[in-house]
Amino acid sequence: MHRIAGKHVGNDSAQSLTADALLQNPQFLGVLQTSARALIAVNDLFPRIARLVSSHRKWMLTHAAYALHLERDPNDPETGITAARLLKFVHETGGASRNTAAAFLAELVTYKLLRPVAGGHSRRTRPLEPAGSSENAMRLWFKSQMSTLDLLDGGSRAIEAEADSSIFERAQPLAVKRLLSDPNWTEPPAGVAVFACAESGGVILDDLMGRPATLAPPSDKVWVEVNLASLADHYLVSNTHVRRLFARAEAAGLIGKAQDGRRGRYWMSARLIEEYAHWQAIKLEALASAFDQVTASRP
């Protein structure tokens, strides 16, 4: 496991934004909290969309589908989002069953987050495309991640991406292909997986990481105030689901209740914070690399 301390990541070298360098950046944990809060803000703007991509597997399927959409050639019927292409994509990268991919696409169509592309050759082979709300949510997510990178090295990615929409359109597929090909991302660390692999667990973990005054604990834990019923209501899941999630995390030694009996007071372990930071650093490295590739190839 990586220690989160050491050198500052400078803004004079794209190569400095590797996961290892990010983890050694003394600003990283503070910026990671800002990023977690930004992700929650995006979630709150698009709660229905967030609910449908709330587990790590659904996150991977969503981003894989979006990458297929962005790489679609209107003149080539063999491109775009279909169940078969999505299955091929995730099978070659992060992995998902045929039934999972097909059921997930059907769910997105049912909730009108995906719609058939006009003018397709047939109903069976016609690709799908994101609806307007899905498009807005994905672009806002990307911008929030560019802002996170900018905070770490003083860059101007968010401004550049805002000014040139093709940066997002070209960088998202590059980042997703890299992430879905990396088992360190597709298979989260054990502590993170307790949350990320559960329904709405990933966004709940982001929420928890954004709560304490600092993610750099003076000992082996940080303290947070959490009302489980409010948490369930916020993220559109049942109280039972949240309580089971917290029980699993407690059993794994990731969180725990205050010994003084104060209701809603929990600690998070340094191990969970370290695993979360390591996992997020992998994602941010992929996004930084994709941005660099895209902007380096511009005329």
PASEBA-1860 file (N, C-alpha, C; in nm, 3 decimals):
! residues 299
1> MHRIAGKH> 0.084/-0.119/0.000/0.000/0.000/0.000/0.088/0.124/0.000 ~ 0.043/0.229/-0.066/0.121/0.351/-0.080/0.101/0.442/0.042 ~ 0.209/0.509/0.079/0.198/0.613/0.181/0.161/0.744/0.113 ~ 0.075/0.822/0.176/0.027/0.947/0.116/0.103/1.063/0.179 ~ 0.222/1.085/0.128/0.305/1.195/0.177/0.420/1.213/0.081 ~ 0.490/1.326/0.093/0.610/1.340/0.012/0.609/1.461/-0.076 ~ 0.657/1.442/-0.199/0.683/1.554/-0.291/0.555/1.619/-0.340 ~ 0.569/1.745/-0.378/0.461/1.817/-0.445/0.462/1.782/-0.592
9> VGNDSAQS> 0.344/1.761/-0.651/0.336/1.734/-0.793/0.339/1.866/-0.867 ~ 0.441/1.890/-0.944/0.456/2.016/-1.015/0.368/2.022/-1.137 ~ 0.358/2.142/-1.196/0.275/2.160/-1.314/0.357/2.168/-1.442 ~ 0.484/2.129/-1.436/0.570/2.142/-1.552/0.588/2.011/-1.627 ~ 0.521/1.907/-1.585/0.540/1.778/-1.652/0.414/1.695/-1.643 ~ 0.360/1.659/-1.760/0.240/1.575/-1.760/0.268/1.441/-1.697 ~ 0.396/1.396/-1.708/0.431/1.265/-1.654/0.423/1.262/-1.502 ~ 0.420/1.380/-1.437/0.418/1.383/-1.291/0.284/1.337/-1.236
17> LTADALLQ> 0.177/1.342/-1.317/0.046/1.305/-1.267/0.021/1.155/-1.283 ~ 0.112/1.077/-1.228/0.091/0.934/-1.217/0.023/0.906/-1.083 ~ -0.033/0.787/-1.070/-0.098/0.752/-0.943/0.001/0.761/-0.828 ~ 0.123/0.711/-0.848/0.222/0.715/-0.740/0.256/0.858/-0.701 ~ 0.274/0.945/-0.800/0.307/1.084/-0.770/0.191/1.154/-0.700 ~ 0.068/1.124/-0.743/-0.048/1.183/-0.677/-0.053/1.142/-0.531 ~ -0.027/1.017/-0.503/-0.033/0.968/-0.365/0.076/1.029/-0.277 ~ 0.184/1.074/-0.339/0.292/1.137/-0.262/0.273/1.289/-0.249
25> NPQFLGVL> 0.176/1.342/-0.319/0.149/1.485/-0.315/0.081/1.520/-0.182 ~ 0.141/1.608/-0.101/0.080/1.640/0.029/-0.056/1.708/0.018 ~ -0.089/1.760/-0.101/-0.219/1.823/-0.119/-0.328/1.722/-0.157 ~ -0.289/1.599/-0.186/-0.382/1.507/-0.251/-0.506/1.478/-0.169 ~ -0.490/1.450/-0.041/-0.607/1.415/0.040/-0.705/1.531/0.050 ~ -0.655/1.651/0.063/-0.744/1.767/0.069/-0.819/1.787/-0.062 ~ -0.747/1.773/-0.174/-0.810/1.786/-0.305/-0.910/1.672/-0.326 ~ -0.877/1.554/-0.276/-0.967/1.440/-0.291/-1.099/1.465/-0.219
33> QTSARALI> -1.094/1.531/-0.105/-1.217/1.567/-0.036/-1.300/1.666/-0.119 ~ -1.233/1.765/-0.177/-1.302/1.860/-0.264/-1.366/1.787/-0.381 ~ -1.294/1.691/-0.436/-1.346/1.612/-0.549/-1.467/1.529/-0.507 ~ -1.459/1.467/-0.389/-1.571/1.387/-0.340/-1.696/1.472/-0.323 ~ -1.679/1.592/-0.271/-1.793/1.682/-0.254/-1.849/1.726/-0.390 ~ -1.761/1.745/-0.488/-1.806/1.782/-0.622/-1.885/1.668/-0.685 ~ -1.841/1.545/-0.663/-1.913/1.429/-0.717/-2.052/1.418/-0.654 ~ -2.062/1.447/-0.526/-2.193/1.446/-0.460/-2.282/1.554/-0.518
41> AVNDLFPR> -2.224/1.671/-0.549/-2.303/1.779/-0.609/-2.356/1.739/-0.746 ~ -2.275/1.668/-0.825/-2.323/1.618/-0.954/-2.435/1.517/-0.932 ~ -2.417/1.429/-0.834/-2.519/1.331/-0.799/-2.651/1.399/-0.765 ~ -2.644/1.507/-0.689/-2.765/1.575/-0.644/-2.836/1.647/-0.758 ~ -2.760/1.686/-0.861/-2.823/1.748/-0.978/-2.895/1.647/-1.066 ~ -2.846/1.523/-1.065/-2.901/1.418/-1.150/-2.927/1.292/-1.068 ~ -3.015/1.299/-0.968/-3.032/1.185/-0.877/-3.081/1.058/-0.944 ~ -3.168/1.069/-1.044/-3.218/0.949/-1.110/-3.109/0.880/-1.189
49> IARLVSSH> -3.027/0.960/-1.256/-2.915/0.904/-1.331/-2.815/0.842/-1.234 ~ -2.784/0.913/-1.127/-2.688/0.862/-1.030/-2.737/0.730/-0.970 ~ -2.866/0.718/-0.950/-2.921/0.595/-0.891/-2.898/0.475/-0.983 ~ -2.896/0.501/-1.114/-2.880/0.392/-1.210/-2.734/0.357/-1.238 ~ -2.642/0.437/-1.186/-2.499/0.406/-1.205/-2.430/0.400/-1.069 ~ -2.504/0.353/-0.970/-2.460/0.369/-0.833/-2.369/0.258/-0.781 ~ -2.352/0.150/-0.855/-2.255/0.047/-0.817/-2.138/0.054/-0.914 ~ -2.026/-0.003/-0.874/-1.907/0.004/-0.958/-1.930/-0.065/-1.093
57> RKWMLTHA> -1.998/-0.177/-1.094/-2.025/-0.245/-1.221/-2.109/-0.158/-1.313 ~ -2.211/-0.094/-1.256/-2.294/-0.006/-1.338/-2.215/0.115/-1.385 ~ -2.125/0.165/-1.302/-2.038/0.275/-1.344/-1.958/0.233/-1.467 ~ -1.899/0.114/-1.461/-1.818/0.067/-1.573/-1.903/0.049/-1.699 ~ -2.021/-0.008/-1.685/-2.108/-0.028/-1.800/-2.153/0.106/-1.859 ~ -2.185/0.201/-1.774/-2.227/0.333/-1.821/-2.117/0.401/-1.901 ~ -1.997/0.402/-1.845/-1.887/0.468/-1.914/-1.846/0.393/-2.041 ~ -1.856/0.261/-2.038/-1.828/0.185/-2.160/-1.929/0.219/-2.268
65> AYALHLER> -2.056/0.225/-2.231/-2.160/0.259/-2.329/-2.138/0.400/-2.383 ~ -2.100/0.491/-2.296/-2.082/0.629/-2.340/-1.962/0.639/-2.434 ~ -1.858/0.562/-2.406/-1.743/0.562/-2.496/-1.783/0.512/-2.635 ~ -1.865/0.408/-2.640/-1.913/0.358/-2.769/-1.993/0.466/-2.842 ~ -2.074/0.539/-2.767/-2.151/0.649/-2.828/-2.060/0.756/-2.886 ~ -1.958/0.796/-2.811/-1.871/0.903/-2.857/-1.788/0.861/-2.978 ~ -1.765/0.733/-2.992/-1.686/0.684/-3.105/-1.773/0.642/-3.224 ~ -1.902/0.667/-3.214/-1.993/0.629/-3.323/-1.968/0.713/-3.447
73> DPNDPETG> -1.963/0.647/-3.560/-1.955/0.712/-3.691/-2.093/0.702/-3.756 ~ -2.162/0.814/-3.776/-2.298/0.809/-3.834/-2.304/0.737/-3.968 ~ -2.192/0.729/-4.037/-2.190/0.662/-4.167/-2.153/0.515/-4.158 ~ -2.127/0.468/-4.037/-2.087/0.328/-4.019/-2.186/0.260/-3.925 ~ -2.273/0.173/-3.977/-2.372/0.107/-3.892/-2.311/0.010/-3.792 ~ -2.183/-0.019/-3.804/-2.117/-0.111/-3.712/-2.056/-0.039/-3.592 ~ -2.095/0.086/-3.571/-2.046/0.160/-3.455/-2.164/0.208/-3.371 ~ -2.135/0.253/-3.249/-2.240/0.302/-3.160/-2.273/0.202/-3.050
81> ITAARLLK> -2.375/0.236/-2.971/-2.415/0.152/-2.856/-2.519/0.049/-2.899 ~ -2.487/-0.078/-2.886/-2.585/-0.185/-2.890/-2.545/-0.283/-2.779 ~ -2.634/-0.372/-2.743/-2.603/-0.470/-2.638/-2.483/-0.554/-2.679 ~ -2.477/-0.594/-2.805/-2.367/-0.680/-2.852/-2.233/-0.608/-2.843 ~ -2.232/-0.480/-2.884/-2.106/-0.405/-2.881/-2.064/-0.375/-2.738 ~ -2.162/-0.344/-2.653/-2.128/-0.318/-2.514/-2.071/-0.444/-2.449 ~ -2.132/-0.558/-2.477/-2.082/-0.683/-2.421/-1.940/-0.709/-2.467 ~ -1.913/-0.687/-2.595/-1.779/-0.709/-2.648/-1.679/-0.616/-2.580
89> FVHETGGA> -1.719/-0.490/-2.563/-1.633/-0.391/-2.499/-1.596/-0.434/-2.358 ~ -1.696/-0.464/-2.276/-1.667/-0.495/-2.136/-1.604/-0.632/-2.121 ~ -1.633/-0.723/-2.214/-1.570/-0.855/-2.208/-1.420/-0.843/-2.235 ~ -1.384/-0.754/-2.326/-1.243/-0.734/-2.359/-1.170/-0.650/-2.256 ~ -1.247/-0.587/-2.167/-1.185/-0.501/-2.066/-1.227/-0.547/-1.926 ~ -1.328/-0.481/-1.869/-1.363/-0.507/-1.730/-1.446/-0.630/-1.705 ~ -1.521/-0.676/-1.805/-1.597/-0.798/-1.790/-1.736/-0.781/-1.733 ~ -1.833/-0.838/-1.802/-1.972/-0.845/-1.755/-2.042/-0.949/-1.840
97> SRNTAAAF> -2.143/-1.013/-1.785/-2.214/-1.116/-1.858/-2.305/-1.055/-1.964 ~ -2.343/-1.136/-2.061/-2.434/-1.091/-2.165/-2.565/-1.043/-2.104 ~ -2.619/-1.119/-2.010/-2.746/-1.082/-1.948/-2.735/-0.949/-1.872 ~ -2.621/-0.928/-1.804/-2.601/-0.804/-1.729/-2.600/-0.685/-1.822 ~ -2.524/-0.695/-1.932/-2.516/-0.584/-2.027/-2.651/-0.554/-2.090 ~ -2.722/-0.660/-2.133/-2.852/-0.640/-2.197/-2.954/-0.582/-2.100 ~ -2.955/-0.634/-1.978/-3.052/-0.585/-1.879/-3.023/-0.440/-1.842 ~ -2.895/-0.405/-1.834/-2.859/-0.269/-1.799/-2.903/-0.171/-1.909
105> LAELVTYK> -2.880/-0.206/-2.034/-2.922/-0.119/-2.143/-3.075/-0.106/-2.145 ~ -3.144/-0.216/-2.120/-3.290/-0.210/-2.117/-3.339/-0.117/-2.007 ~ -3.271/-0.118/-1.893/-3.308/-0.030/-1.782/-3.288/0.116/-1.821 ~ -3.176/0.145/-1.888/-3.149/0.282/-1.929/-3.251/0.331/-2.032 ~ -3.293/0.241/-2.121/-3.394/0.278/-2.220/-3.529/0.301/-2.151 ~ -3.564/0.214/-2.058/-3.690/0.226/-1.985/-3.701/0.361/-1.915 ~ -3.591/0.405/-1.856/-3.592/0.532/-1.784/-3.557/0.650/-1.875 ~ -3.555/0.623/-2.006/-3.535/0.727/-2.108/-3.401/0.799/-2.094
113> LLRPVAGG> -3.301/0.726/-2.045/-3.166/0.780/-2.040/-3.089/0.744/-2.167 ~ -3.137/0.643/-2.237/-3.089/0.609/-2.371/-3.210/0.605/-2.464 ~ -3.188/0.638/-2.591/-3.296/0.634/-2.689/-3.239/0.584/-2.822 ~ -3.323/0.524/-2.906/-3.274/0.477/-3.037/-3.227/0.593/-3.123 ~ -3.119/0.571/-3.195/-3.070/0.671/-3.290/-3.164/0.676/-3.409 ~ -3.202/0.796/-3.449/-3.292/0.811/-3.564/-3.223/0.764/-3.691 ~ -3.300/0.698/-3.777/-3.249/0.661/-3.908/-3.166/0.536/-3.912 ~ -3.171/0.454/-3.807/-3.097/0.328/-3.809/-3.150/0.233/-3.914
121> HSRRTRPL> -3.071/0.130/-3.945/-3.107/0.038/-4.052/-3.224/-0.052/-4.014 ~ -3.231/-0.093/-3.891/-3.341/-0.177/-3.846/-3.353/-0.161/-3.696 ~ -3.469/-0.199/-3.643/-3.491/-0.187/-3.499/-3.392/-0.274/-3.421 ~ -3.359/-0.388/-3.479/-3.271/-0.481/-3.409/-3.128/-0.430/-3.400 ~ -3.078/-0.368/-3.507/-2.939/-0.325/-3.510/-2.921/-0.176/-3.486 ~ -3.030/-0.102/-3.473/-3.020/0.042/-3.455/-2.948/0.074/-3.324 ~ -2.841/0.153/-3.330/-2.772/0.187/-3.205/-2.853/0.283/-3.119 ~ -2.810/0.296/-2.995/-2.874/0.386/-2.900/-2.784/0.505/-2.876
129> EPAGSSEN> -2.842/0.612/-2.822/-2.765/0.730/-2.788/-2.816/0.786/-2.656 ~ -2.731/0.858/-2.582/-2.776/0.915/-2.455/-2.879/1.025/-2.477 ~ -2.975/1.032/-2.387/-3.070/1.144/-2.386/-2.998/1.269/-2.334 ~ -3.064/1.382/-2.346/-3.001/1.508/-2.308/-2.952/1.512/-2.165 ~ -3.031/1.460/-2.071/-2.991/1.464/-1.931/-2.867/1.378/-1.906 ~ -2.858/1.264/-1.974/-2.741/1.178/-1.959/-2.616/1.247/-2.011 ~ -2.631/1.314/-2.125/-2.520/1.388/-2.184/-2.470/1.496/-2.089 ~ -2.562/1.571/-2.031/-2.524/1.679/-1.939/-2.454/1.626/-1.816
137> AMRLWFKS> -2.504/1.516/-1.762/-2.444/1.458/-1.642/-2.302/1.410/-1.668 ~ -2.280/1.345/-1.783/-2.147/1.294/-1.814/-2.048/1.407/-1.836 ~ -2.091/1.511/-1.906/-2.001/1.624/-1.929/-1.967/1.695/-1.798 ~ -2.065/1.708/-1.709/-2.040/1.773/-1.582/-1.946/1.689/-1.496 ~ -1.963/1.557/-1.499/-1.871/1.468/-1.427/-1.728/1.488/-1.478 ~ -1.712/1.491/-1.610/-1.578/1.507/-1.667/-1.518/1.642/-1.625 ~ -1.598/1.747/-1.631/-1.547/1.878/-1.592/-1.504/1.879/-1.445 ~ -1.581/1.812/-1.359/-1.544/1.808/-1.217/-1.411/1.737/-1.197
145> QMSTLDLL> -1.385/1.632/-1.276/-1.259/1.561/-1.264/-1.142/1.641/-1.319 ~ -1.166/1.719/-1.425/-1.062/1.809/-1.475/-1.029/1.916/-1.372 ~ -1.131/1.966/-1.303/-1.108/2.066/-1.197/-1.024/2.006/-1.085 ~ -1.048/1.879/-1.052/-0.969/1.811/-0.950/-0.822/1.807/-0.990 ~ -0.796/1.769/-1.114/-0.658/1.764/-1.162/-0.594/1.903/-1.160 ~ -0.672/2.005/-1.196/-0.620/2.142/-1.197/-0.579/2.186/-1.057 ~ -0.655/2.146/-0.957/-0.621/2.181/-0.819/-0.488/2.120/-0.776 ~ -0.454/2.009/-0.837/-0.332/1.938/-0.799/-0.207/1.994/-0.864
153> DGGSRAIE> -0.219/2.053/-0.982/-0.098/2.101/-1.048/-0.111/2.241/-1.109 ~ -0.221/2.311/-1.078/-0.238/2.446/-1.129/-0.267/2.453/-1.277 ~ -0.320/2.344/-1.334/-0.350/2.340/-1.476/-0.477/2.416/-1.512 ~ -0.512/2.409/-1.640/-0.631/2.479/-1.690/-0.720/2.384/-1.770 ~ -0.723/2.258/-1.731/-0.798/2.158/-1.807/-0.947/2.188/-1.812 ~ -1.004/2.226/-1.698/-1.148/2.250/-1.693/-1.187/2.363/-1.787 ~ -1.108/2.469/-1.790/-1.136/2.582/-1.879/-1.122/2.539/-2.025 ~ -1.017/2.463/-2.054/-0.995/2.417/-2.191/-1.107/2.324/-2.237
161> AEADSSIF> -1.149/2.234/-2.149/-1.256/2.141/-2.185/-1.388/2.213/-2.205 ~ -1.410/2.319/-2.128/-1.531/2.398/-2.142/-1.532/2.470/-2.277 ~ -1.414/2.517/-2.319/-1.403/2.592/-2.444/-1.403/2.502/-2.567 ~ -1.361/2.378/-2.551/-1.348/2.286/-2.664/-1.415/2.153/-2.627 ~ -1.537/2.132/-2.671/-1.612/2.011/-2.633/-1.549/1.884/-2.688 ~ -1.464/1.896/-2.791/-1.403/1.776/-2.848/-1.302/1.713/-2.751 ~ -1.253/1.790/-2.654/-1.161/1.732/-2.556/-1.232/1.622/-2.478 ~ -1.350/1.654/-2.426/-1.429/1.552/-2.356/-1.463/1.435/-2.449
169> ERAQPLAV> -1.505/1.466/-2.569/-1.552/1.362/-2.662/-1.442/1.265/-2.702 ~ -1.319/1.311/-2.703/-1.208/1.224/-2.739/-1.140/1.163/-2.616 ~ -1.139/1.237/-2.504/-1.067/1.190/-2.386/-1.144/1.084/-2.308 ~ -1.277/1.097/-2.301/-1.355/1.000/-2.222/-1.333/0.856/-2.269 ~ -1.342/0.826/-2.400/-1.318/0.687/-2.441/-1.176/0.639/-2.411 ~ -1.076/0.728/-2.425/-0.939/0.689/-2.394/-0.924/0.651/-2.247 ~ -0.979/0.734/-2.159/-0.969/0.708/-2.016/-1.043/0.581/-1.978 ~ -1.162/0.562/-2.034/-1.242/0.446/-1.999/-1.176/0.316/-2.044
177> KRLLSDPN> -1.123/0.315/-2.164/-1.055/0.193/-2.213/-0.937/0.158/-2.123 ~ -0.866/0.259/-2.082/-0.752/0.235/-1.993/-0.798/0.182/-1.858 ~ -0.900/0.245/-1.801/-0.948/0.202/-1.669/-1.007/0.062/-1.672 ~ -1.087/0.033/-1.774/-1.151/-0.098/-1.780/-1.054/-0.209/-1.817 ~ -0.934/-0.172/-1.859/-0.830/-0.271/-1.887/-0.736/-0.289/-1.768 ~ -0.759/-0.213/-1.661/-0.671/-0.215/-1.545/-0.741/-0.283/-1.428 ~ -0.696/-0.403/-1.391/-0.762/-0.474/-1.279/-0.754/-0.399/-1.147 ~ -0.658/-0.307/-1.135/-0.651/-0.227/-1.013/-0.768/-0.130/-1.002
185> WTEPPAGV> -0.832/-0.100/-1.116/-0.953/-0.018/-1.114/-1.078/-0.104/-1.117 ~ -1.082/-0.203/-1.203/-1.203/-0.284/-1.216/-1.230/-0.368/-1.092 ~ -1.123/-0.403/-1.019/-1.136/-0.482/-0.896/-1.085/-0.397/-0.780 ~ -1.173/-0.318/-0.719/-1.130/-0.223/-0.615/-1.065/-0.295/-0.497 ~ -0.982/-0.223/-0.421/-0.927/-0.280/-0.297/-1.040/-0.331/-0.208 ~ -1.009/-0.429/-0.125/-1.112/-0.500/-0.048/-1.200/-0.406/0.033 ~ -1.141/-0.308/0.100/-1.221/-0.215/0.181/-1.311/-0.129/0.095 ~ -1.257/-0.074/-0.012/-1.338/0.006/-0.104/-1.449/-0.078/-0.165
193> AVFACAES> -1.419/-0.203/-0.196/-1.516/-0.291/-0.261/-1.640/-0.314/-0.175 ~ -1.625/-0.312/-0.043/-1.741/-0.328/0.044/-1.847/-0.224/0.009 ~ -1.802/-0.103/-0.021/-1.895/0.004/-0.059/-1.921/0.004/-0.209 ~ -1.815/0.009/-0.289/-1.829/0.033/-0.433/-1.908/-0.074/-0.506 ~ -1.903/-0.196/-0.457/-1.973/-0.305/-0.525/-2.117/-0.322/-0.477 ~ -2.160/-0.237/-0.384/-2.299/-0.240/-0.336/-2.380/-0.132/-0.404 ~ -2.509/-0.152/-0.413/-2.597/-0.052/-0.473/-2.587/0.080/-0.396 ~ -2.553/0.186/-0.466/-2.534/0.320/-0.409/-2.418/0.328/-0.312
201> GGVILDDL> -2.341/0.222/-0.301/-2.229/0.222/-0.206/-2.117/0.316/-0.245 ~ -2.092/0.329/-0.377/-1.985/0.417/-0.421/-2.011/0.562/-0.385 ~ -2.133/0.609/-0.409/-2.164/0.748/-0.379/-2.171/0.769/-0.227 ~ -2.211/0.668/-0.152/-2.210/0.679/-0.006/-2.067/0.689/0.044 ~ -1.975/0.615/-0.018/-1.835/0.626/0.020/-1.780/0.765/-0.012 ~ -1.814/0.819/-0.129/-1.775/0.956/-0.161/-1.828/1.053/-0.055 ~ -1.954/1.033/-0.017/-2.017/1.117/0.084/-1.939/1.113/0.215 ~ -1.905/0.992/0.259/-1.830/0.977/0.384/-1.694/1.046/0.376
209> MGRPATLA> -1.628/1.033/0.262/-1.495/1.093/0.248/-1.501/1.245/0.249 ~ -1.614/1.301/0.210/-1.628/1.446/0.210/-1.666/1.505/0.344 ~ -1.697/1.424/0.442/-1.752/1.475/0.568/-1.650/1.524/0.671 ~ -1.540/1.453/0.697/-1.453/1.497/0.806/-1.379/1.626/0.774 ~ -1.325/1.690/0.876/-1.248/1.812/0.856/-1.122/1.784/0.775 ~ -1.068/1.665/0.788/-0.948/1.626/0.714/-0.949/1.475/0.694 ~ -0.886/1.431/0.587/-0.868/1.287/0.563/-0.730/1.241/0.608 ~ -0.656/1.329/0.673/-0.524/1.293/0.725/-0.538/1.274/0.876
217> PPSDKVWV> -0.570/1.153/0.920/-0.598/1.132/1.063/-0.472/1.144/1.147 ~ -0.486/1.207/1.266/-0.370/1.215/1.356/-0.334/1.079/1.414 ~ -0.430/0.987/1.412/-0.402/0.852/1.462/-0.437/0.754/1.350 ~ -0.518/0.655/1.380/-0.552/0.555/1.279/-0.696/0.568/1.233 ~ -0.761/0.681/1.262/-0.901/0.697/1.224/-0.940/0.844/1.218 ~ -1.049/0.873/1.144/-1.109/1.006/1.146/-1.255/0.988/1.185 ~ -1.315/1.096/1.239/-1.451/1.088/1.288/-1.548/1.160/1.196 ~ -1.667/1.102/1.180/-1.771/1.163/1.098/-1.905/1.152/1.170
225> EVNLASLA> -1.992/1.246/1.142/-2.129/1.242/1.193/-2.220/1.195/1.080 ~ -2.293/1.087/1.102/-2.376/1.027/0.997/-2.511/0.986/1.053 ~ -2.617/1.033/0.991/-2.752/0.986/1.020/-2.789/0.886/0.911 ~ -2.799/0.759/0.946/-2.819/0.656/0.845/-2.952/0.671/0.772 ~ -3.056/0.711/0.842/-3.186/0.729/0.777/-3.179/0.843/0.675 ~ -3.111/0.951/0.711/-3.097/1.063/0.616/-3.012/1.022/0.497 ~ -2.910/0.941/0.523/-2.824/0.893/0.415/-2.905/0.809/0.316 ~ -2.990/0.721/0.368/-3.074/0.638/0.282/-3.169/0.723/0.200
233> DHYLVSNT> -3.228/0.821/0.264/-3.322/0.908/0.194/-3.253/0.989/0.084 ~ -3.136/1.038/0.115/-3.060/1.120/0.019/-3.027/1.042/-0.108 ~ -2.989/0.915/-0.091/-2.943/0.836/-0.206/-3.046/0.733/-0.255 ~ -3.171/0.753/-0.214/-3.284/0.678/-0.269/-3.271/0.528/-0.251 ~ -3.223/0.488/-0.133/-3.216/0.346/-0.099/-3.286/0.326/0.035 ~ -3.309/0.201/0.070/-3.381/0.172/0.194/-3.290/0.187/0.315 ~ -3.353/0.213/0.430/-3.277/0.214/0.556/-3.209/0.081/0.580 ~ -3.279/-0.027/0.548/-3.223/-0.161/0.568/-3.095/-0.179/0.487
241> HVRRLFAR> -3.097/-0.132/0.362/-2.980/-0.145/0.277/-2.860/-0.071/0.336 ~ -2.882/0.053/0.381/-2.773/0.131/0.438/-2.721/0.067/0.566 ~ -2.811/0.018/0.650/-2.768/-0.045/0.776/-2.688/-0.172/0.749 ~ -2.729/-0.248/0.649/-2.652/-0.368/0.614/-2.514/-0.332/0.560 ~ -2.509/-0.225/0.480/-2.382/-0.180/0.425/-2.287/-0.138/0.538 ~ -2.339/-0.062/0.633/-2.256/-0.018/0.745/-2.216/-0.137/0.833 ~ -2.305/-0.233/0.848/-2.272/-0.352/0.927/-2.158/-0.431/0.863 ~ -2.161/-0.443/0.730/-2.052/-0.513/0.661/-1.921/-0.436/0.677
249> AEAAGLIG> -1.929/-0.303/0.667/-1.808/-0.221/0.682/-1.754/-0.230/0.825 ~ -1.843/-0.234/0.923/-1.799/-0.248/1.063/-1.733/-0.383/1.085 ~ -1.793/-0.488/1.029/-1.737/-0.622/1.045/-1.598/-0.632/0.984 ~ -1.574/-0.553/0.879/-1.443/-0.554/0.812/-1.343/-0.459/0.877 ~ -1.386/-0.389/0.983/-1.297/-0.297/1.052/-1.272/-0.167/0.978 ~ -1.363/-0.131/0.889/-1.346/-0.010/0.808/-1.406/0.112/0.876 ~ -1.515/0.093/0.947/-1.580/0.199/1.023/-1.622/0.142/1.157 ~ -1.659/0.228/1.249/-1.706/0.182/1.378/-1.779/0.292/1.452
257> KAQDGRRG> -1.857/0.254/1.551/-1.934/0.351/1.628/-1.852/0.402/1.746 ~ -1.886/0.524/1.788/-1.820/0.582/1.905/-1.852/0.500/2.029 ~ -1.753/0.483/2.114/-1.772/0.404/2.236/-1.855/0.477/2.340 ~ -1.868/0.610/2.325/-1.943/0.686/2.424/-2.093/0.679/2.401 ~ -2.135/0.603/2.297/-2.277/0.585/2.271/-2.344/0.698/2.197 ~ -2.267/0.797/2.154/-2.327/0.909/2.081/-2.383/0.860/1.948 ~ -2.509/0.883/1.927/-2.577/0.835/1.808/-2.528/0.911/1.684 ~ -2.499/0.837/1.580/-2.459/0.897/1.454/-2.312/0.933/1.445
265> RYWMSARL> -2.233/0.903/1.548/-2.089/0.934/1.545/-2.013/0.805/1.510 ~ -1.941/0.811/1.399/-1.866/0.695/1.350/-1.721/0.736/1.323 ~ -1.632/0.637/1.328/-1.496/0.659/1.280/-1.476/0.583/1.149 ~ -1.388/0.637/1.064/-1.342/0.568/0.944/-1.194/0.535/0.963 ~ -1.155/0.417/0.922/-1.019/0.372/0.943/-0.923/0.437/0.843 ~ -0.798/0.451/0.884/-0.694/0.500/0.794/-0.680/0.407/0.674 ~ -0.704/0.278/0.695/-0.694/0.182/0.585/-0.796/0.214/0.476 ~ -0.920/0.244/0.514/-1.023/0.275/0.414/-0.987/0.402/0.338
273> IEEYAHWQ> -0.938/0.502/0.409/-0.899/0.628/0.344/-0.784/0.603/0.246 ~ -0.686/0.524/0.288/-0.571/0.498/0.204/-0.612/0.420/0.079 ~ -0.699/0.322/0.096/-0.745/0.245/-0.020/-0.826/0.333/-0.116 ~ -0.910/0.417/-0.061/-0.990/0.508/-0.144/-0.898/0.601/-0.222 ~ -0.797/0.657/-0.156/-0.705/0.748/-0.222/-0.629/0.677/-0.333 ~ -0.585/0.557/-0.307/-0.512/0.480/-0.408/-0.600/0.452/-0.530 ~ -0.722/0.414/-0.505/-0.816/0.381/-0.613/-0.850/0.505/-0.695 ~ -0.875/0.615/-0.628/-0.907/0.738/-0.699/-0.786/0.789/-0.778
281> AIKLEALA> -0.667/0.767/-0.728/-0.546/0.810/-0.799/-0.533/0.738/-0.933 ~ -0.572/0.612/-0.938/-0.568/0.536/-1.064/-0.661/0.600/-1.166 ~ -0.781/0.637/-1.123/-0.877/0.702/-1.213/-0.824/0.837/-1.260 ~ -0.770/0.916/-1.169/-0.723/1.049/-1.206/-0.602/1.043/-1.299 ~ -0.516/0.944/-1.279/-0.404/0.927/-1.372/-0.455/0.898/-1.513 ~ -0.554/0.811/-1.524/-0.609/0.778/-1.656/-0.671/0.900/-1.723 ~ -0.742/0.981/-1.646/-0.804/1.101/-1.701/-0.699/1.205/-1.741 ~ -0.596/1.221/-1.659/-0.489/1.315/-1.693/-0.417/1.272/-1.820
289> SAFDQVTA> -0.390/1.143/-1.831/-0.323/1.091/-1.950/-0.408/1.111/-2.075 ~ -0.538/1.084/-2.063/-0.628/1.101/-2.178/-0.633/1.247/-2.222 ~ -0.643/1.337/-2.125/-0.643/1.480/-2.158/-0.514/1.518/-2.231 ~ -0.401/1.471/-2.180/-0.273/1.504/-2.242/-0.264/1.451/-2.384 ~ -0.311/1.328/-2.405/-0.306/1.270/-2.541/-0.390/1.352/-2.638 ~ -0.509/1.390/-2.593/-0.600/1.463/-2.681/-0.546/1.602/-2.714 ~ -0.501/1.674/-2.612/-0.456/1.811/-2.636/-0.322/1.814/-2.710 ~ -0.239/1.712/-2.692/-0.111/1.708/-2.763/-0.130/1.686/-2.912
297> SRP> -0.241/1.622/-2.950/-0.263/1.589/-3.091/-0.347/1.695/-3.164 ~ -0.385/1.802/-3.093/-0.463/1.907/-3.159/-0.374/1.984/-3.256 ~ -0.431/2.032/-3.367/-0.354/2.109/-3.464/-0.294/2.234/-3.400
END
